[in-house]
Amino acid sequence: MSAGRFTRSRYAAEYTAGAIHPVRVQPESVAASIGGTTNAPPAGAATNPISAKVSGGRRELGLRARRVTMSAPTTTPPTGYLAGGLTTIPALNLAFYNAAVKGAVCSYLGVSFEVVSRSAEVVL
């Protein structure tokens, strides 16, 4: 689900210091925050032309971004989202990923989602 079209952003990779990759995200993913830590892209231009992938098969070559999976509220989910449904977004920076511990509350589309899991970056 999305409140808008995909936009181009940047992803701070962990495999080497200072590596910034282009990534396509939905606008609400960039606006997500956990306890005051936003999912803002890193400053500066991309240093690697290979795009970070958010979804795809486990056997695809490239960089698979860190991801955070959240559960929508069961009472009043945002329009177009299922009550209790899961949403996965890329963690554009390491601080946001570190804040996304199981049970943390994430502000997403102005609503409180609950973090249910997170997946580490994978370089294939």
Secondary structure, DSSP 8 states (H G I E B T S, - for coil): --SS--EEEEEE-SSSTT-EEEEEE-HHHHH-EETTEE----SS--S--S-EESS--TT--SEE--EEEEE--SSS--TTS-TT-EEEEE--SHHHHHH--TT-EEEETTEEEEEEEEE--EE-
